[in-house]
Amino acid sequence: MPKAAKIVCKPCGLAMNRHAEKLERSVGPDETRHVDPDLGGVVREVHTCPGCGGSATRKAFLPTLEKGD
Ligand SMILES: [Zn+2]
């Protein structure tokens, strides 16, 4: 299984660490196909920077939901 690439902190240029996942229920029209019907929203990964402590989120890497793209 391919590993998701790390998010790089823009100010620091450091690879951020995946910290948690959170469920987001407000999604845009282009993301509705990624909504998990069991959860009722899109799962996002929360990443934190070891340098500045900043955070970033992105759609969680869920291979089964990416098929047929
Ligand atoms: Zn940083």
N, CA, C, O and the ligand as a Tripos MOL2 file, in Angstrom:
@<TRIPOS>MOLECULE
protein
  277   275    70     0     0
PROTEIN
NO_CHARGES

@<TRIPOS>ATOM
      1 N           0.8520   -1.1990    0.0000 N.3       1 MET1
      2 CA          0.0000    0.0000    0.0000 C.3       1 MET1
      3 C           0.8910    1.2540    0.0000 C.2       1 MET1
      4 O           1.8100    1.3600    0.8130 O.2       1 MET1
      5 N           0.6280    2.1740   -0.8850 N.am      2 PRO2
      6 CA          1.4620    3.3820   -0.9110 C.3       2 PRO2
      7 C           1.2410    4.2330    0.3330 C.2       2 PRO2
      8 O           0.1350    4.3010    0.8680 O.2       2 PRO2
      9 N           2.2900    4.8680    0.7730 N.am      3 LYS3
     10 CA          2.1700    5.7520    1.9400 C.3       3 LYS3
     11 C           1.8820    7.1700    1.4840 C.2       3 LYS3
     12 O           2.4130    7.6390    0.4780 O.2       3 LYS3
     13 N           1.0420    7.8310    2.2330 N.am      4 ALA4
     14 CA          0.7360    9.2240    1.9160 C.3       4 ALA4
     15 C           1.9590   10.0920    2.1890 C.2       4 ALA4
     16 O           2.6690    9.8890    3.1740 O.2       4 ALA4
     17 N           2.1930   11.0400    1.3260 N.am      5 ALA5
     18 CA          3.3250   11.9370    1.4960 C.3       5 ALA5
     19 C           3.1100   12.8400    2.7050 C.2       5 ALA5
     20 O           1.9830   13.1860    3.0580 O.2       5 ALA5
     21 N           4.2180   13.2080    3.3210 N.am      6 LYS6
     22 CA          4.1420   14.1260    4.4590 C.3       6 LYS6
     23 C           3.7780   15.5270    3.9850 C.2       6 LYS6
     24 O           4.1110   15.9340    2.8730 O.2       6 LYS6
     25 N           3.0980   16.2400    4.8410 N.am      7 ILE7
     26 CA          2.8540   17.6530    4.5710 C.3       7 ILE7
     27 C           4.0840   18.4240    5.0380 C.2       7 ILE7
     28 O           4.6080   18.1670    6.1220 O.2       7 ILE7
     29 N           4.5410   19.3610    4.2250 N.am      8 VAL8
     30 CA          5.6810   20.1910    4.6010 C.3       8 VAL8
     31 C           5.1780   21.5390    5.0960 C.2       8 VAL8
     32 O           4.3550   22.1860    4.4490 O.2       8 VAL8
     33 N           5.6890   21.9540    6.2640 N.am      9 CYS9
     34 CA          5.3230   23.2560    6.8220 C.3       9 CYS9
     35 C           5.8850   24.3490    5.9200 C.2       9 CYS9
     36 O           7.0860   24.3810    5.6540 O.2       9 CYS9
     37 N           5.0250   25.2380    5.4540 N.am     10 LYS10
     38 CA          5.4830   26.2670    4.5300 C.3      10 LYS10
     39 C           6.5320   27.1990    5.1260 C.2      10 LYS10
     40 O           7.5590   27.4350    4.4890 O.2      10 LYS10
     41 N           6.3120   27.7380    6.3250 N.am     11 PRO11
     42 CA          7.3300   28.6460    6.8810 C.3      11 PRO11
     43 C           8.6530   27.9580    7.2010 C.2      11 PRO11
     44 O           9.7150   28.5450    6.9970 O.2      11 PRO11
     45 N           8.6040   26.7200    7.7000 N.am     12 CYS12
     46 CA          9.8070   26.0490    8.1900 C.3      12 CYS12
     47 C          10.4540   25.1320    7.1540 C.2      12 CYS12
     48 O          11.6710   24.9530    7.1620 O.2      12 CYS12
     49 N           9.6580   24.5580    6.2750 N.am     13 GLY13
     50 CA         10.1720   23.5670    5.3530 C.3      13 GLY13
     51 C          10.3770   22.2150    6.0080 C.2      13 GLY13
     52 O          11.0300   21.3470    5.4280 O.2      13 GLY13
     53 N           9.8380   22.0140    7.1980 N.am     14 LEU14
     54 CA          9.9700   20.7410    7.9130 C.3      14 LEU14
     55 C           8.7780   19.8440    7.6090 C.2      14 LEU14
     56 O           7.6700   20.3220    7.3650 O.2      14 LEU14
     57 N           9.0240   18.5370    7.6280 N.am     15 ALA15
     58 CA          7.9340   17.5740    7.4490 C.3      15 ALA15
     59 C           7.0780   17.5680    8.7110 C.2      15 ALA15
     60 O           7.5880   17.4350    9.8240 O.2      15 ALA15
     61 N           5.7790   17.7120    8.5200 N.am     16 MET16
     62 CA          4.8850   17.7590    9.6710 C.3      16 MET16
     63 C           4.4850   16.3460   10.0870 C.2      16 MET16
     64 O           4.5090   15.4210    9.2750 O.2      16 MET16
     65 N           4.1210   16.1890   11.3480 N.am     17 ASN17
     66 CA          3.7180   14.8970   11.8800 C.3      17 ASN17
     67 C           2.2070   14.7880   11.9450 C.2      17 ASN17
     68 O           1.5140   15.7180   12.3570 O.2      17 ASN17
     69 N           1.7080   13.6230   11.5260 N.am     18 ARG18
     70 CA          0.2670   13.4270   11.6390 C.3      18 ARG18
     71 C          -0.0920   13.2970   13.1030 C.2      18 ARG18
     72 O           0.4660   12.4730   13.8280 O.2      18 ARG18
     73 N          -1.0190   14.1120   13.5190 N.am     19 HIS19
     74 CA         -1.3240   14.2540   14.9310 C.3      19 HIS19
     75 C          -2.6430   13.5720   15.2880 C.2      19 HIS19
     76 O          -2.7660   12.9690   16.3550 O.2      19 HIS19
     77 N          -3.6220   13.6670   14.3990 N.am     20 ALA20
     78 CA         -4.9510   13.1530   14.7110 C.3      20 ALA20
     79 C          -5.8040   13.1640   13.4640 C.2      20 ALA20
     80 O          -5.4230   13.6970   12.4220 O.2      20 ALA20
     81 N          -6.9740   12.5570   13.6020 N.am     21 GLU21
     82 CA         -7.9690   12.6880   12.5450 C.3      21 GLU21
     83 C          -9.1960   13.3470   13.1520 C.2      21 GLU21
     84 O          -9.5110   13.1580   14.3270 O.2      21 GLU21
     85 N          -9.8670   14.1090   12.3370 N.am     22 LYS22
     86 CA        -11.1180   14.6860   12.8190 C.3      22 LYS22
     87 C         -12.1710   14.5640   11.7410 C.2      22 LYS22
     88 O         -11.8700   14.5120   10.5480 O.2      22 LYS22
     89 N         -13.4080   14.5190   12.1850 N.am     23 LEU23
     90 CA        -14.5280   14.3870   11.2620 C.3      23 LEU23
     91 C         -15.0840   15.7700   10.9510 C.2      23 LEU23
     92 O         -15.4070   16.5440   11.8520 O.2      23 LEU23
     93 N         -15.1890   16.0600    9.6760 N.am     24 GLU24
     94 CA        -15.7300   17.3480    9.2700 C.3      24 GLU24
     95 C         -17.0090   17.1120    8.4870 C.2      24 GLU24
     96 O         -17.0150   16.4090    7.4770 O.2      24 GLU24
     97 N         -18.0770   17.7010    8.9600 N.am     25 ARG25
     98 CA        -19.3780   17.4510    8.3340 C.3      25 ARG25
     99 C         -19.7270   18.4840    7.2710 C.2      25 ARG25
    100 O         -20.6150   18.2440    6.4520 O.2      25 ARG25
    101 N         -19.0590   19.6100    7.2650 N.am     26 SER26
    102 CA        -19.3310   20.6160    6.2400 C.3      26 SER26
    103 C         -18.3150   20.4480    5.1220 C.2      26 SER26
    104 O         -17.1420   20.7850    5.2820 O.2      26 SER26
    105 N         -18.7620   19.9350    4.0060 N.am     27 VAL27
    106 CA        -17.8610   19.6750    2.8850 C.3      27 VAL27
    107 C         -18.3580   20.4000    1.6420 C.2      27 VAL27
    108 O         -19.5510   20.6660    1.4890 O.2      27 VAL27
    109 N         -17.4280   20.7090    0.7710 N.am     28 GLY28
    110 CA        -17.7720   21.3720   -0.4760 C.3      28 GLY28
    111 C         -18.3710   20.3910   -1.4700 C.2      28 GLY28
    112 O         -18.2930   19.1770   -1.2800 O.2      28 GLY28
    113 N         -18.9750   20.9270   -2.5390 N.am     29 PRO29
    114 CA        -19.6270   20.0680   -3.5400 C.3      29 PRO29
    115 C         -18.6730   19.0600   -4.1740 C.2      29 PRO29
    116 O         -19.0840   17.9590   -4.5390 O.2      29 PRO29
    117 N         -17.4120   19.4310   -4.3050 N.am     30 ASP30
    118 CA        -16.4490   18.5400   -4.9410 C.3      30 ASP30
    119 C         -15.9600   17.4590   -3.9880 C.2      30 ASP30
    120 O         -15.2100   16.5700   -4.3920 O.2      30 ASP30
    121 N         -16.3720   17.5270   -2.7400 N.am     31 GLU31
    122 CA        -15.9150   16.5390   -1.7570 C.3      31 GLU31
    123 C         -17.0210   15.6000   -1.3030 C.2      31 GLU31
    124 O         -16.7790   14.6870   -0.5140 O.2      31 GLU31
    125 N         -18.2270   15.8200   -1.7950 N.am     32 THR32
    126 CA        -19.3410   14.9990   -1.3090 C.3      32 THR32
    127 C         -19.1160   13.5270   -1.6060 C.2      32 THR32
    128 O         -19.5880   12.6670   -0.8620 O.2      32 THR32
    129 N         -18.4010   13.2240   -2.6840 N.am     33 ARG33
    130 CA        -18.1500   11.8180   -3.0120 C.3      33 ARG33
    131 C         -17.1700   11.1710   -2.0460 C.2      33 ARG33
    132 O         -17.0360    9.9480   -2.0180 O.2      33 ARG33
    133 N         -16.4850   11.9870   -1.2580 N.am     34 HIS34
    134 CA        -15.5490   11.4420   -0.2750 C.3      34 HIS34
    135 C         -16.2010   11.2460    1.0950 C.2      34 HIS34
    136 O         -15.5840   10.7130    2.0170 O.2      34 HIS34
    137 N         -17.4420   11.6780    1.2130 N.am     35 VAL35
    138 CA        -18.1080   11.5690    2.5040 C.3      35 VAL35
    139 C         -18.3070   10.1080    2.8670 C.2      35 VAL35
    140 O         -18.7860    9.3090    2.0620 O.2      35 VAL35
    141 N         -17.9370    9.7780    4.0760 N.am     36 ASP36
    142 CA        -18.1420    8.4230    4.5760 C.3      36 ASP36
    143 C         -19.5920    8.3010    5.0430 C.2      36 ASP36
    144 O         -20.0080    8.9960    5.9700 O.2      36 ASP36
    145 N         -20.3610    7.4170    4.4040 N.am     37 PRO37
    146 CA        -21.7940    7.3350    4.7470 C.3      37 PRO37
    147 C         -22.0380    6.8940    6.1830 C.2      37 PRO37
    148 O         -23.0750    7.2140    6.7630 O.2      37 PRO37
    149 N         -21.1010    6.1690    6.7540 N.am     38 ASP38
    150 CA        -21.2650    5.7290    8.1430 C.3      38 ASP38
    151 C         -20.9940    6.8520    9.1300 C.2      38 ASP38
    152 O         -21.6150    6.9340   10.1890 O.2      38 ASP38
    153 N         -20.0650    7.7080    8.7660 N.am     39 LEU39
    154 CA        -19.6680    8.7960    9.6580 C.3      39 LEU39
    155 C         -20.4360   10.0790    9.3850 C.2      39 LEU39
    156 O         -20.5850   10.9220   10.2690 O.2      39 LEU39
    157 N         -20.9220   10.2230    8.1600 N.am     40 GLY40
    158 CA        -21.6830   11.4120    7.8180 C.3      40 GLY40
    159 C         -20.8210   12.6280    7.5620 C.2      40 GLY40
    160 O         -21.2830   13.7620    7.6930 O.2      40 GLY40
    161 N         -19.5650   12.4000    7.1950 N.am     41 GLY41
    162 CA        -18.6860   13.5290    6.9170 C.3      41 GLY41
    163 C         -17.4030   13.0540    6.2920 C.2      41 GLY41
    164 O         -17.2500   11.8780    5.9610 O.2      41 GLY41
    165 N         -16.4690   13.9930    6.1320 N.am     42 VAL42
    166 CA        -15.1610   13.6800    5.5730 C.3      42 VAL42
    167 C         -14.1540   13.6390    6.7170 C.2      42 VAL42
    168 O         -14.1360   14.5170    7.5800 O.2      42 VAL42
    169 N         -13.3150   12.5980    6.7060 N.am     43 VAL43
    170 CA        -12.2840   12.5060    7.7380 C.3      43 VAL43
    171 C         -11.0630   13.2890    7.2780 C.2      43 VAL43
    172 O         -10.5600   13.0730    6.1760 O.2      43 VAL43
    173 N         -10.5960   14.1830    8.1090 N.am     44 ARG44
    174 CA         -9.4070   14.9680    7.7900 C.3      44 ARG44
    175 C          -8.2820   14.6250    8.7500 C.2      44 ARG44
    176 O          -8.5090   14.3760    9.9340 O.2      44 ARG44
    177 N          -7.0680   14.6150    8.2210 N.am     45 GLU45
    178 CA         -5.8950   14.4210    9.0580 C.3      45 GLU45
    179 C          -5.4380   15.7830    9.5620 C.2      45 GLU45
    180 O          -5.4290   16.7670    8.8230 O.2      45 GLU45
    181 N          -5.0620   15.8160   10.8270 N.am     46 VAL46
    182 CA         -4.4900   17.0290   11.3970 C.3      46 VAL46
    183 C          -2.9930   16.8060   11.5640 C.2      46 VAL46
    184 O          -2.5780   15.8570   12.2290 O.2      46 VAL46
    185 N          -2.1840   17.6660   10.9700 N.am     47 HIS47
    186 CA         -0.7330   17.5520   11.0390 C.3      47 HIS47
    187 C          -0.1790   18.7450   11.8030 C.2      47 HIS47
    188 O          -0.6640   19.8690   11.6730 O.2      47 HIS47
    189 N           0.8470   18.4750   12.6000 N.am     48 THR48
    190 CA          1.4850   19.5570   13.3380 C.3      48 THR48
    191 C           2.9630   19.6340   12.9870 C.2      48 THR48
    192 O           3.5980   18.6200   12.6960 O.2      48 THR48
    193 N           3.4990   20.8400   13.0160 N.am     49 CYS49
    194 CA          4.8960   21.0750   12.6930 C.3      49 CYS49
    195 C           5.7530   20.9940   13.9500 C.2      49 CYS49
    196 O           5.4530   21.6560   14.9430 O.2      49 CYS49
    197 N           6.8300   20.1800   13.9200 N.am     50 PRO50
    198 CA          7.7080   20.0650   15.0930 C.3      50 PRO50
    199 C           8.5320   21.3300   15.3220 C.2      50 PRO50
    200 O           9.0830   21.5270   16.4060 O.2      50 PRO50
    201 N           8.6160   22.1870   14.3060 N.am     51 GLY51
    202 CA          9.4230   23.3940   14.4230 C.3      51 GLY51
    203 C           8.6610   24.5480   15.0470 C.2      51 GLY51
    204 O           9.0490   25.0640   16.0940 O.2      51 GLY51
    205 N           7.5680   24.9530   14.3960 N.am     52 CYS52
    206 CA          6.8560   26.1490   14.8560 C.3      52 CYS52
    207 C           5.5570   25.8230   15.5780 C.2      52 CYS52
    208 O           4.9100   26.7110   16.1330 O.2      52 CYS52
    209 N           5.1760   24.5460   15.5710 N.am     53 GLY53
    210 CA          3.9460   24.1780   16.2510 C.3      53 GLY53
    211 C           2.6970   24.4800   15.4460 C.2      53 GLY53
    212 O           1.5810   24.3400   15.9460 O.2      53 GLY53
    213 N           2.8790   24.8900   14.2160 N.am     54 GLY54
    214 CA          1.7340   25.1830   13.3680 C.3      54 GLY54
    215 C           0.9910   23.9140   12.9960 C.2      54 GLY54
    216 O           1.5170   22.8140   13.1610 O.2      54 GLY54
    217 N          -0.2160   24.0570   12.5010 N.am     55 SER55
    218 CA         -0.9870   22.8820   12.1200 C.3      55 SER55
    219 C          -1.5890   23.0600   10.7360 C.2      55 SER55
    220 O          -1.7820   24.1760   10.2550 O.2      55 SER55
    221 N          -1.8800   21.9270   10.1130 N.am     56 ALA56
    222 CA         -2.5170   21.9210    8.8080 C.3      56 ALA56
    223 C          -3.4070   20.6950    8.7440 C.2      56 ALA56
    224 O          -3.1780   19.7150    9.4530 O.2      56 ALA56
    225 N          -4.4150   20.7480    7.9020 N.am     57 THR57
    226 CA         -5.2900   19.5950    7.7410 C.3      57 THR57
    227 C          -5.3890   19.2370    6.2660 C.2      57 THR57
    228 O          -5.1880   20.0770    5.3880 O.2      57 THR57
    229 N          -5.6960   17.9970    6.0220 N.am     58 ARG58
    230 CA         -5.9880   17.5690    4.6680 C.3      58 ARG58
    231 C          -6.9330   16.3780    4.7470 C.2      58 ARG58
    232 O          -7.1060   15.7660    5.8010 O.2      58 ARG58
    233 N          -7.5280   16.0730    3.6270 N.am     59 LYS59
    234 CA         -8.4030   14.9180    3.5570 C.3      59 LYS59
    235 C          -7.6040   13.6700    3.9060 C.2      59 LYS59
    236 O          -6.4930   13.4800    3.4120 O.2      59 LYS59
    237 N          -8.1640   12.8330    4.7480 N.am     60 ALA60
    238 CA         -7.4550   11.6300    5.1590 C.3      60 ALA60
    239 C          -7.2090   10.7210    3.9620 C.2      60 ALA60
    240 O          -8.0060   10.6710    3.0250 O.2      60 ALA60
    241 N          -6.1070   10.0150    4.0130 N.am     61 PHE61
    242 CA         -5.7170    9.1130    2.9380 C.3      61 PHE61
    243 C          -6.4780    7.8140    3.0870 C.2      61 PHE61
    244 O          -6.1160    6.9590    3.8950 O.2      61 PHE61
    245 N          -7.5360    7.6690    2.3020 N.am     62 LEU62
    246 CA         -8.3720    6.4770    2.3780 C.3      62 LEU62
    247 C          -8.4540    5.8530    0.9920 C.2      62 LEU62
    248 O          -9.3130    6.2230    0.1920 O.2      62 LEU62
    249 N          -7.5620    4.9050    0.7050 N.am     63 PRO63
    250 CA         -7.4570    4.3370   -0.6390 C.3      63 PRO63
    251 C          -8.7730    3.8080   -1.1830 C.2      63 PRO63
    252 O          -9.0350    3.9270   -2.3800 O.2      63 PRO63
    253 N          -9.5950    3.2360   -0.3410 N.am     64 THR64
    254 CA        -10.8320    2.6210   -0.8300 C.3      64 THR64
    255 C         -11.7930    3.6720   -1.3840 C.2      64 THR64
    256 O         -12.6380    3.3680   -2.2260 O.2      64 THR64
    257 N         -11.6580    4.9070   -0.9050 N.am     65 LEU65
    258 CA        -12.5700    5.9550   -1.3600 C.3      65 LEU65
    259 C         -12.0270    6.6730   -2.5860 C.2      65 LEU65
    260 O         -12.7300    7.4790   -3.1950 O.2      65 LEU65
    261 N         -10.7820    6.3860   -2.9530 N.am     66 GLU66
    262 CA        -10.1690    7.1000   -4.0670 C.3      66 GLU66
    263 C         -10.3020    6.3420   -5.3800 C.2      66 GLU66
    264 O          -9.9260    6.8530   -6.4350 O.2      66 GLU66
    265 N         -10.8290    5.1380   -5.3200 N.am     67 LYS67
    266 CA        -10.9280    4.3550   -6.5390 C.3      67 LYS67
    267 C         -11.8850    4.9850   -7.5400 C.2      67 LYS67
    268 O         -12.8710    5.6160   -7.1610 O.2      67 LYS67
    269 N         -11.5890    4.8090   -8.8030 N.am     68 GLY68
    270 CA        -12.4560    5.3080   -9.8470 C.3      68 GLY68
    271 C         -12.3780    6.8010  -10.0450 C.2      68 GLY68
    272 O         -13.2830    7.4090  -10.6170 O.2      68 GLY68
    273 N         -11.3170    7.3830   -9.5800 N.am     69 ASP69
    274 CA        -11.1700    8.8260   -9.6810 C.3      69 ASP69
    275 C         -10.8480    9.2310  -11.1150 C.2      69 ASP69
    276 O         -10.6860   10.4170  -11.4000 O.2      69 ASP69
    277 ZN          6.6510   25.0670   11.0180 Zn       70 ZN70
@<TRIPOS>BOND
     1     1     2 1
     2     2     3 1
     3     3     4 2
     4     3     5 am
     5     5     6 1
     6     6     7 1
     7     7     8 2
     8     7     9 am
     9     9    10 1
    10    10    11 1
    11    11    12 2
    12    11    13 am
    13    13    14 1
    14    14    15 1
    15    15    16 2
    16    15    17 am
    17    17    18 1
    18    18    19 1
    19    19    20 2
    20    19    21 am
    21    21    22 1
    22    22    23 1
    23    23    24 2
    24    23    25 am
    25    25    26 1
    26    26    27 1
    27    27    28 2
    28    27    29 am
    29    29    30 1
    30    30    31 1
    31    31    32 2
    32    31    33 am
    33    33    34 1
    34    34    35 1
    35    35    36 2
    36    35    37 am
    37    37    38 1
    38    38    39 1
    39    39    40 2
    40    39    41 am
    41    41    42 1
    42    42    43 1
    43    43    44 2
    44    43    45 am
    45    45    46 1
    46    46    47 1
    47    47    48 2
    48    47    49 am
    49    49    50 1
    50    50    51 1
    51    51    52 2
    52    51    53 am
    53    53    54 1
    54    54    55 1
    55    55    56 2
    56    55    57 am
    57    57    58 1
    58    58    59 1
    59    59    60 2
    60    59    61 am
    61    61    62 1
    62    62    63 1
    63    63    64 2
    64    63    65 am
    65    65    66 1
    66    66    67 1
    67    67    68 2
    68    67    69 am
    69    69    70 1
    70    70    71 1
    71    71    72 2
    72    71    73 am
    73    73    74 1
    74    74    75 1
    75    75    76 2
    76    75    77 am
    77    77    78 1
    78    78    79 1
    79    79    80 2
    80    79    81 am
    81    81    82 1
    82    82    83 1
    83    83    84 2
    84    83    85 am
    85    85    86 1
    86    86    87 1
    87    87    88 2
    88    87    89 am
    89    89    90 1
    90    90    91 1
    91    91    92 2
    92    91    93 am
    93    93    94 1
    94    94    95 1
    95    95    96 2
    96    95    97 am
    97    97    98 1
    98    98    99 1
    99    99   100 2
   100    99   101 am
   101   101   102 1
   102   102   103 1
   103   103   104 2
   104   103   105 am
   105   105   106 1
   106   106   107 1
   107   107   108 2
   108   107   109 am
   109   109   110 1
   110   110   111 1
   111   111   112 2
   112   111   113 am
   113   113   114 1
   114   114   115 1
   115   115   116 2
   116   115   117 am
   117   117   118 1
   118   118   119 1
   119   119   120 2
   120   119   121 am
   121   121   122 1
   122   122   123 1
   123   123   124 2
   124   123   125 am
   125   125   126 1
   126   126   127 1
   127   127   128 2
   128   127   129 am
   129   129   130 1
   130   130   131 1
   131   131   132 2
   132   131   133 am
   133   133   134 1
   134   134   135 1
   135   135   136 2
   136   135   137 am
   137   137   138 1
   138   138   139 1
   139   139   140 2
   140   139   141 am
   141   141   142 1
   142   142   143 1
   143   143   144 2
   144   143   145 am
   145   145   146 1
   146   146   147 1
   147   147   148 2
   148   147   149 am
   149   149   150 1
   150   150   151 1
   151   151   152 2
   152   151   153 am
   153   153   154 1
   154   154   155 1
   155   155   156 2
   156   155   157 am
   157   157   158 1
   158   158   159 1
   159   159   160 2
   160   159   161 am
   161   161   162 1
   162   162   163 1
   163   163   164 2
   164   163   165 am
   165   165   166 1
   166   166   167 1
   167   167   168 2
   168   167   169 am
   169   169   170 1
   170   170   171 1
   171   171   172 2
   172   171   173 am
   173   173   174 1
   174   174   175 1
   175   175   176 2
   176   175   177 am
   177   177   178 1
   178   178   179 1
   179   179   180 2
   180   179   181 am
   181   181   182 1
   182   182   183 1
   183   183   184 2
   184   183   185 am
   185   185   186 1
   186   186   187 1
   187   187   188 2
   188   187   189 am
   189   189   190 1
   190   190   191 1
   191   191   192 2
   192   191   193 am
   193   193   194 1
   194   194   195 1
   195   195   196 2
   196   195   197 am
   197   197   198 1
   198   198   199 1
   199   199   200 2
   200   199   201 am
   201   201   202 1
   202   202   203 1
   203   203   204 2
   204   203   205 am
   205   205   206 1
   206   206   207 1
   207   207   208 2
   208   207   209 am
   209   209   210 1
   210   210   211 1
   211   211   212 2
   212   211   213 am
   213   213   214 1
   214   214   215 1
   215   215   216 2
   216   215   217 am
   217   217   218 1
   218   218   219 1
   219   219   220 2
   220   219   221 am
   221   221   222 1
   222   222   223 1
   223   223   224 2
   224   223   225 am
   225   225   226 1
   226   226   227 1
   227   227   228 2
   228   227   229 am
   229   229   230 1
   230   230   231 1
   231   231   232 2
   232   231   233 am
   233   233   234 1
   234   234   235 1
   235   235   236 2
   236   235   237 am
   237   237   238 1
   238   238   239 1
   239   239   240 2
   240   239   241 am
   241   241   242 1
   242   242   243 1
   243   243   244 2
   244   243   245 am
   245   245   246 1
   246   246   247 1
   247   247   248 2
   248   247   249 am
   249   249   250 1
   250   250   251 1
   251   251   252 2
   252   251   253 am
   253   253   254 1
   254   254   255 1
   255   255   256 2
   256   255   257 am
   257   257   258 1
   258   258   259 1
   259   259   260 2
   260   259   261 am
   261   261   262 1
   262   262   263 1
   263   263   264 2
   264   263   265 am
   265   265   266 1
   266   266   267 1
   267   267   268 2
   268   267   269 am
   269   269   270 1
   270   270   271 1
   271   271   272 2
   272   271   273 am
   273   273   274 1
   274   274   275 1
   275   275   276 2
@<TRIPOS>SUBSTRUCTURE
     1 MET1         2 RESIDUE 1 A MET
     2 PRO2         6 RESIDUE 1 A PRO
     3 LYS3        10 RESIDUE 1 A LYS
     4 ALA4        14 RESIDUE 1 A ALA
     5 ALA5        18 RESIDUE 1 A ALA
     6 LYS6        22 RESIDUE 1 A LYS
     7 ILE7        26 RESIDUE 1 A ILE
     8 VAL8        30 RESIDUE 1 A VAL
     9 CYS9        34 RESIDUE 1 A CYS
    10 LYS10       38 RESIDUE 1 A LYS
    11 PRO11       42 RESIDUE 1 A PRO
    12 CYS12       46 RESIDUE 1 A CYS
    13 GLY13       50 RESIDUE 1 A GLY
    14 LEU14       54 RESIDUE 1 A LEU
    15 ALA15       58 RESIDUE 1 A ALA
    16 MET16       62 RESIDUE 1 A MET
    17 ASN17       66 RESIDUE 1 A ASN
    18 ARG18       70 RESIDUE 1 A ARG
    19 HIS19       74 RESIDUE 1 A HIS
    20 ALA20       78 RESIDUE 1 A ALA
    21 GLU21       82 RESIDUE 1 A GLU
    22 LYS22       86 RESIDUE 1 A LYS
    23 LEU23       90 RESIDUE 1 A LEU
    24 GLU24       94 RESIDUE 1 A GLU
    25 ARG25       98 RESIDUE 1 A ARG
    26 SER26      102 RESIDUE 1 A SER
    27 VAL27      106 RESIDUE 1 A VAL
    28 GLY28      110 RESIDUE 1 A GLY
    29 PRO29      114 RESIDUE 1 A PRO
    30 ASP30      118 RESIDUE 1 A ASP
    31 GLU31      122 RESIDUE 1 A GLU
    32 THR32      126 RESIDUE 1 A THR
    33 ARG33      130 RESIDUE 1 A ARG
    34 HIS34      134 RESIDUE 1 A HIS
    35 VAL35      138 RESIDUE 1 A VAL
    36 ASP36      142 RESIDUE 1 A ASP
    37 PRO37      146 RESIDUE 1 A PRO
    38 ASP38      150 RESIDUE 1 A ASP
    39 LEU39      154 RESIDUE 1 A LEU
    40 GLY40      158 RESIDUE 1 A GLY
    41 GLY41      162 RESIDUE 1 A GLY
    42 VAL42      166 RESIDUE 1 A VAL
    43 VAL43      170 RESIDUE 1 A VAL
    44 ARG44      174 RESIDUE 1 A ARG
    45 GLU45      178 RESIDUE 1 A GLU
    46 VAL46      182 RESIDUE 1 A VAL
    47 HIS47      186 RESIDUE 1 A HIS
    48 THR48      190 RESIDUE 1 A THR
    49 CYS49      194 RESIDUE 1 A CYS
    50 PRO50      198 RESIDUE 1 A PRO
    51 GLY51      202 RESIDUE 1 A GLY
    52 CYS52      206 RESIDUE 1 A CYS
    53 GLY53      210 RESIDUE 1 A GLY
    54 GLY54      214 RESIDUE 1 A GLY
    55 SER55      218 RESIDUE 1 A SER
    56 ALA56      222 RESIDUE 1 A ALA
    57 THR57      226 RESIDUE 1 A THR
    58 ARG58      230 RESIDUE 1 A ARG
    59 LYS59      234 RESIDUE 1 A LYS
    60 ALA60      238 RESIDUE 1 A ALA
    61 PHE61      242 RESIDUE 1 A PHE
    62 LEU62      246 RESIDUE 1 A LEU
    63 PRO63      250 RESIDUE 1 A PRO
    64 THR64      254 RESIDUE 1 A THR
    65 LEU65      258 RESIDUE 1 A LEU
    66 GLU66      262 RESIDUE 1 A GLU
    67 LYS67      266 RESIDUE 1 A LYS
    68 GLY68      270 RESIDUE 1 A GLY
    69 ASP69      274 RESIDUE 1 A ASP
    70 ZN70       277 GROUP 0 **** ****
